Amino acid sequence: MPSLDFVQARLRDAIVGDAAQGAVPLLVGGRDAARRLGVHQRHYEASLTRALLDKFPAVTWLTGTTFITEAARSFVHLRPPTVPCIAEYGAGFPRFLADCAGAERMPYLCSFAELEWHLGHIAIAVDHMPLTMAAFAVVVAGALPDVELTLQPGLYYCAAEWPLDNLIRLYLNDAKPDHYVFEPTTVDLEIRGARGEFRIGRLNAATFAFRQALAQGRTIGVAAERASDKDIHFDPGRALVTLVSEGLVIAMGRTDQGEDA
């Protein structure tokens, strides 16, 4: 009698891939095992394809239903889920799209799809109670550069070579201009989402570098250095005050202590 692992592996290969012949002999009871297996194969493909399309409605709008549907069908067979939560499935889909035939006509497709993926996640974030500047009074003089900040969970920083914010607004506003020129333009975007909503704004290069570094877990000192590389006149003190006043900082900690201050 085949082991459970053997049976599960054969069924997995038959449903996800195209190895039905190896699984059919294992299906006992009933009639027409191949036909019964086909039901599961079609359900697997259809359900995951639909899950992907539901996550990328803006990409569907941009590329057309045929293109993205065919890409999604290929993706679910070549990149099956590796985690039990379907909400997490599809993180690799944007880069997969970029390698599909026809994507070469849309060099911004991968970036646009990645933006939509993150929008879907940050829009359901829940804001935490922000810190005020009074919280920084406990920081010893001269120690501020070694402080790490935790930012709101619904923040995403995106540096793109195309004005993706304009493109996503066209979709969201259901705009249908007679003529639209979409040309390469470097943009540094800050997207903030919470409780089903989000907003997108552009930052100057130095402010973007500062906030992105903080979001990546870098210290204030490192973030300030990165910002100064973009603009020698960057004022980290003012940038920090602005960040806190916007309610974007929720916690802080010293790198040498490894705990909240």
C-alpha positions as CSV (number, residue, x, y, z in Angstrom):
1,M,0.0,0.0,0.0
2,P,1.4,3.4,-1.0
3,S,2.4,5.7,1.9
4,L,0.3,8.8,2.7
5,D,3.2,11.0,1.6
6,F,3.4,9.3,-1.7
7,V,-0.3,9.7,-2.4
8,Q,-0.3,13.3,-1.3
9,A,2.7,14.1,-3.6
10,R,1.0,12.4,-6.6
11,L,-2.3,14.2,-6.0
12,R,-0.4,17.5,-5.6
13,D,1.5,17.0,-8.9
14,A,-1.7,16.0,-10.7
15,I,-3.7,19.1,-9.5
16,V,-1.0,21.7,-9.6
17,G,1.0,20.4,-12.5
18,D,0.1,18.1,-15.4
19,A,0.8,14.6,-14.0
20,A,-2.7,13.1,-13.9
21,Q,-1.5,9.7,-15.1
22,G,0.4,9.1,-11.9
23,A,-2.5,9.9,-9.7
24,V,-5.5,8.3,-11.4
25,P,-4.6,4.7,-10.4
26,L,-4.6,5.9,-6.7
27,L,-8.3,7.0,-6.9
28,V,-10.5,4.1,-5.9
29,G,-14.2,4.0,-5.6
30,G,-16.7,5.6,-7.8
31,R,-16.5,5.7,-11.6
32,D,-14.2,7.6,-14.1
33,A,-11.4,8.6,-11.8
34,A,-9.8,10.8,-14.4
35,R,-13.0,12.8,-14.7
36,R,-13.3,13.3,-11.0
37,L,-9.7,14.4,-10.8
38,G,-10.4,16.9,-13.6
39,V,-12.9,18.6,-11.3
40,H,-10.3,19.2,-8.7
41,Q,-7.8,20.4,-11.4
42,R,-10.2,22.9,-12.8
43,H,-11.3,24.1,-9.3
44,Y,-7.7,24.7,-8.3
45,E,-6.9,26.7,-11.4
46,A,-10.1,28.7,-11.4
47,S,-10.2,29.6,-7.7
48,L,-6.5,30.7,-7.5
49,T,-6.8,32.6,-10.8
50,R,-9.8,34.4,-9.5
51,A,-8.0,35.2,-6.2
52,L,-5.1,36.8,-8.2
53,L,-7.4,38.8,-10.5
54,D,-9.3,40.1,-7.4
55,K,-6.0,41.4,-6.0
56,F,-5.0,43.2,-9.2
57,P,-8.0,45.0,-10.6
58,A,-6.0,48.0,-11.7
59,V,-3.5,45.8,-13.5
60,T,-6.5,44.1,-15.2
61,W,-7.7,47.6,-16.3
62,L,-4.3,48.5,-17.6
63,T,-3.4,45.3,-19.5
64,G,-6.8,43.9,-20.4
65,T,-8.5,40.8,-19.1
66,T,-7.0,38.3,-21.6
67,F,-3.4,39.1,-20.9
68,I,-3.6,39.0,-17.1
69,T,-5.9,36.0,-17.0
70,E,-3.5,33.9,-19.1
71,A,-0.6,35.1,-16.9
72,A,-2.5,34.2,-13.8
73,R,-3.3,30.7,-15.1
74,S,0.3,30.1,-15.7
75,F,1.3,31.5,-12.4
76,V,-0.9,29.3,-10.3
77,H,0.7,26.2,-11.9
78,L,4.3,27.4,-11.9
79,R,4.1,29.2,-8.5
80,P,1.6,27.4,-6.3
81,P,0.9,28.8,-2.8
82,T,3.5,28.1,-0.2
83,V,1.5,29.5,2.8
84,P,-2.0,28.5,4.0
85,C,-3.3,32.1,3.8
86,I,-4.6,33.0,0.3
87,A,-4.5,36.7,1.3
88,E,-0.7,36.4,1.1
89,Y,-0.7,34.7,-2.3
90,G,0.5,36.7,-5.2
91,A,3.5,38.7,-3.9
92,G,5.6,37.3,-6.8
93,F,3.0,37.9,-9.4
94,P,4.2,41.4,-10.4
95,R,7.7,40.2,-11.4
96,F,6.1,37.1,-13.1
97,L,4.0,39.5,-15.2
98,A,7.1,41.4,-16.3
99,D,8.4,38.2,-18.0
100,C,5.3,37.4,-19.8
101,A,5.1,37.8,-23.6
102,G,3.7,41.2,-24.4
103,A,4.9,42.8,-21.2
104,E,7.9,44.3,-23.0
105,R,5.4,46.9,-24.4
106,M,4.7,48.0,-20.8
107,P,8.1,48.6,-19.0
108,Y,6.2,50.0,-16.0
109,L,4.0,47.0,-15.6
110,C,6.0,45.3,-12.8
111,S,6.3,48.5,-10.8
112,F,2.6,49.3,-11.2
113,A,1.6,45.8,-10.2
114,E,3.9,45.9,-7.1
115,L,2.3,49.3,-6.2
116,E,-1.2,47.8,-6.4
117,W,-0.1,44.7,-4.3
118,H,1.1,47.0,-1.5
119,L,-2.0,49.3,-1.8
120,G,-4.1,46.3,-1.1
121,H,-2.2,45.5,2.1
122,I,-1.7,48.9,3.6
123,A,-5.3,50.0,3.0
124,I,-6.4,47.5,5.6
125,A,-3.8,48.5,8.2
126,V,-4.8,50.0,11.5
127,D,-3.1,53.1,12.8
128,H,-1.4,52.9,16.1
129,M,-1.3,55.7,18.7
130,P,1.5,58.1,17.5
131,L,4.2,59.6,19.6
132,T,4.5,63.3,20.2
133,M,7.7,65.3,20.4
134,A,7.4,65.1,24.2
135,A,8.4,61.4,24.0
136,F,11.9,62.4,22.8
137,A,12.6,64.3,26.0
138,V,13.9,61.1,27.5
139,V,16.6,60.7,24.9
140,V,20.0,61.7,26.3
141,A,21.7,64.6,24.5
142,G,23.8,63.3,21.7
143,A,22.1,59.9,21.6
144,L,19.4,60.8,19.0
145,P,21.4,59.6,16.0
146,D,21.4,56.1,17.5
147,V,17.6,56.0,18.0
148,E,15.5,53.7,15.7
149,L,11.9,54.7,15.0
150,T,8.9,52.5,14.3
151,L,6.6,54.0,11.8
152,Q,2.9,53.4,11.2
153,P,2.2,50.0,9.7
154,G,0.2,51.4,6.8
155,L,3.2,53.1,5.2
156,Y,4.9,52.2,2.0
157,Y,7.7,54.0,0.2
158,C,8.1,53.5,-3.5
159,A,10.8,54.9,-5.8
160,A,9.7,54.6,-9.4
161,E,10.9,55.6,-12.9
162,W,7.4,56.2,-14.0
163,P,4.6,58.5,-12.6
164,L,2.7,55.5,-11.2
165,D,0.6,57.8,-8.9
166,N,-0.9,59.5,-12.0
167,L,-1.7,56.1,-13.5
168,I,-3.4,54.7,-10.5
169,R,-5.5,57.8,-10.1
170,L,-6.7,57.4,-13.6
171,Y,-8.0,54.0,-12.6
172,L,-9.4,55.0,-9.3
173,N,-11.2,58.0,-10.9
174,D,-12.4,55.8,-13.8
175,A,-11.0,58.5,-16.1
176,K,-11.0,57.8,-19.8
177,P,-9.0,60.6,-21.5
178,D,-9.0,60.8,-25.3
179,H,-5.2,61.1,-25.2
180,Y,-2.8,60.4,-22.4
181,V,0.9,60.7,-22.6
182,F,2.7,58.4,-20.1
183,E,6.5,59.1,-20.1
184,P,9.3,58.1,-17.8
185,T,9.5,60.5,-14.8
186,T,11.3,59.7,-11.5
187,V,8.9,59.9,-8.6
188,D,9.4,59.2,-4.9
189,L,6.1,58.2,-3.4
190,E,4.8,57.9,0.1
191,I,1.6,55.8,0.4
192,R,-0.3,55.8,3.7
193,G,-3.2,53.5,4.3
194,A,-5.6,52.7,7.1
195,R,-9.0,51.3,7.6
196,G,-9.9,50.8,3.9
197,E,-8.5,54.0,2.6
198,F,-5.1,55.2,1.3
199,R,-3.5,58.4,0.0
200,I,-0.5,58.8,-2.2
201,G,1.9,61.8,-2.1
202,R,5.2,62.7,-3.7
203,L,8.3,63.5,-1.6
204,N,11.5,65.3,-2.5
205,A,14.5,63.0,-2.9
206,A,16.0,63.8,0.5
207,T,12.8,63.5,2.5
208,F,12.1,60.2,0.8
209,A,15.5,58.8,1.5
210,F,15.1,59.8,5.2
211,R,11.7,58.3,5.7
212,Q,12.4,55.2,3.7
213,A,15.6,54.5,5.7
214,L,13.6,54.8,8.9
215,A,10.9,52.5,7.6
216,Q,13.6,50.0,6.9
217,G,14.8,50.0,10.5
218,R,17.8,52.3,10.1
219,T,18.7,54.7,12.9
220,I,18.0,58.4,12.7
221,G,21.7,59.1,12.1
222,V,21.9,56.7,9.2
223,A,18.6,58.1,7.7
224,A,20.0,61.6,8.0
225,E,23.2,60.6,6.2
226,R,21.2,59.1,3.3
227,A,19.1,62.2,3.0
228,S,22.1,64.4,3.1
229,D,23.6,62.4,0.2
230,K,20.5,63.7,-1.8
231,D,20.6,67.3,-0.5
232,I,23.5,68.7,1.5
233,H,21.1,71.3,2.9
234,F,18.8,68.7,4.4
235,D,17.7,69.5,8.0
236,P,17.2,66.2,9.9
237,G,15.8,68.0,12.9
238,R,13.1,69.7,11.0
239,A,12.4,66.5,9.1
240,L,12.0,64.6,12.3
241,V,9.6,67.2,13.8
242,T,7.5,67.0,10.6
243,L,7.4,63.2,10.7
244,V,6.2,63.2,14.3
245,S,3.7,66.0,13.7
246,E,2.2,64.0,10.9
247,G,1.5,61.1,13.3
248,L,3.8,58.7,11.5
249,V,6.0,57.6,14.5
250,I,4.6,55.1,16.9
251,A,7.6,53.9,18.9
252,M,11.4,54.4,19.3
253,G,14.2,52.5,20.7
254,R,18.0,52.7,21.2
255,T,20.2,50.4,19.1
256,D,22.5,49.8,22.1
257,Q,19.6,48.9,24.4
258,G,17.4,46.9,22.0
259,E,14.3,48.1,23.7
260,D,11.9,51.0,23.6
261,A,13.0,54.1,25.3
